[in-house]
Amino acid sequence: MGSTGAALFGILLIIALVAFVYVAAGVRIVRPYQRAVIERLGKYKETADPGLRLILPFIERLRAVDMREQVIDVPPQEVITQDNVAVSVDAVVYFEPTDPQRLLYNISNFILAVTKLAQTNLRNVIGEMSLDEAFTSRERVNAALRQILDDATDKWGVRVVRVEIQRIDPPADVMHAMHEQMKAERTRRAVVTEAEGSREAAITRAEGEKQSQILQAEGVRQRDILLAEGEAQAVRTRAEAEQFRQEVVAEGEAHAIESVYSAIINSGTDDRVIAIKYLEALQGIANGKATKIFVPADMSAALGSIGGIAELLRGGVDPEDPEAIAVVVPTAAAAPMGAAATRQANREAARRSPAPPAAPSSVVQPPNMQSPMIPPPPGQRY
């Protein structure tokens, strides 16, 4: 009985161990970046999402597919361009799975298929371009390859995200020629840039000199204008001052003449006194060293008074007086109303005067001059 119980216990233990291994084999965990394809007895059953999944071991199988974006390096290969230059080109392809079922069932080796497809289309795309276009049109090459690979891989449940050309290596002699060409182009650009800089500098200097000359001319013009305006203002001020001075002097002289004339009128002086004063002034003039004396010719008023004082001259002038003066006045220049009085005065003076001195002074009467000794009546200008 004891041996039978022990045997039964061993059997149960074996069964429990087998059951545990069976259940553990049926537990599967799908990662967040994965999708799982569950097959039952070799037939597609379903696509499982991330999480804990239980399957029947030995009956069902779970195949996980990585859904993350992946990259494939396309090996370098020789490509002949349109201008018959052999270049070495390599690229990289970025793709991401979109359908795990088609990726597992429609293509057996997706990596190899995409690599060969990329190499073939690189030959086709770059073979239609020249070397310069291949260097300068990488974006166009990338877009063309991506479109071709995306269309081809769509039935495989994969989307090609982008294709990038890593390197295009021409032969050494072509590379040397390209370097020389680039050097010549750089030299040409440098010469052109230097010439343009010199031209711009010359234009700038010319513009600066032109502006400087314009400003200088404008400054000279403004200076001349200001100087002319200042000179005009100064002349105007001097003229106004001179006018004011002349007006003040004229007013003073007018007041003086009016005062003298009023004094003469108020003192009761008549023409005879004025004539005597006039003769006294002539006597003082004749005492000088001059041999010629200019006397105003318009002495009609004075000569008219000489006739009235003839009697005074007969008794008042001493013939022996050495201070006596001979006054000779042309009668042709005298006024008509005083001609007789002038002749009578000259005869009386000649009769009573002694012999003329050694250097007698002669009185020459210029025409059209008014006597300064006789003031004009009021209201009459000189």
Buried (B, 14 or more C-beta within 10 A) or exposed (E): EEEEEEEEEEEEEEEEEEEEEEEEEBEBEBEEEBBBBBBEEEEEBEEBEBEEBEBEBEEBBBBBBBBEEBEBEBEBBEBEBEEEBEBEBBBBBBBEBBBBBBBBEBBEEBEEBBBEBBBEBBBEBBEEBBBEBBBEBEEEBBBBBBEBBBEBBBEBBBBBBBBBBEEBBBEEEBEEEBEEEEEEEEEEEEEEEEEEEEEEEEEEEEEEEEEEEEEEEEEEEEEEEEEEEEEEEEEEEEEEEEEEEEEEEEEEEEEEBEEEBEEBEEEEEEBEBBBBBBBEBBEEBBEEEEEEBEBBBBBBBBBBBBBEBEEEBEEEBEEEEEEBBBBEBEEEBBBEEBBBBBBBBBEBBEEBBEEEEEEEBEBEBEEEEEBEBBBEEEEEEE
